[in-house]
């Protein structure tokens, strides 16, 4: 039973497939680490540009998992610099 409770508290994992983020929106707690795995057969490039947080993955090759830590609460938009239609809404709440 403890394993189920621990799994429910884990931050969501995002998969990039078919030039989309799956799921397309997530909610985290401040300090959570978001995992983003490239499950496409081609390269992605994830970035966030916000006044309180910037992130740039560089080239993210197939099979590579990013670990992105969100230290501040707020609304963020993860995007792919290569596939402009790829967008992931991230809402970070206080703990």
N, C-alpha and C positions, 0 to 999 in steps of 0.2 A: 504493500500500500504506500510506503514511503517513497518508492521509486516513481509512482504515478504523480504524487504531489510535487516532487522535485522536477519532474519533466514539465509539468504545467507551468512552473515558475521560470523555466528557461526562456531567454529571449527567442523570438522567432528566427528561423533560418530562411533566407531568401535564395531562390534559384533563378538564374538567368537562362531562359530557354525560349527559342523562337523569337528572339529580339524583344523580349518582355521580361519584366521582373515579376516573379510569382511568389507570394501575392503582390498586388500593386500598392498596398498600403499596410503599414505596421505601426503598432504602438509599443513604446519602450519605456523603461524607467531610467531616470538619469543615472549614468554610469554603466548602463548595459552595453554589451558588445554585440553588435549585429554581424552575423555571418552572411556573406554574399558569395555564392558559388557559381562560377561560369560553367553551365551545362550545355552551352552551344559549341559547335565545332570551329568557332572563330573567336577572334580577340574582341574584348570589350575594354572600356576605359571609364571607370566610375569616378564621379566627382560630386562635391557639394560646395556651393558658394553661398555663404550666409554671413551676416555681420558677426555672429557669435561663433561660427565654426566653418572651417574650410578643410576639404579633404580632396586628395588627388591620388588615385590608385596607380597611375601610369598604365602601361599595357597589362591587361589581365588576360592571360592565356587560358585556353580551354582547360577545365579541371581545377583551376586555381581558386582558392577560397580566400576572400578578404575578411579581415576582422576589423570592424570600424567601431570605435568607442565614442559614445555620445555623452559628454560630461556636463552639458547644459540643457536644461529643458527648453522646449520650443518646437516649432514646425520646420522641417527640413525637406528639401527635394533632392533626392539622389538622381543623377542623370548619367547617361552614357554619352561621352563626347564623340563617339563614332556613329552610334545609332540614335539619332536625336529624338525619336519617338519614345525611347525607353525612359520612363520616369517612375520613381518610387517615392511615395509620400511617407515620411517618417515623423511621427508625433512622439516627443519625449516629454514625459511627465516627471514631476518630483517623486521621490521614492515614497 
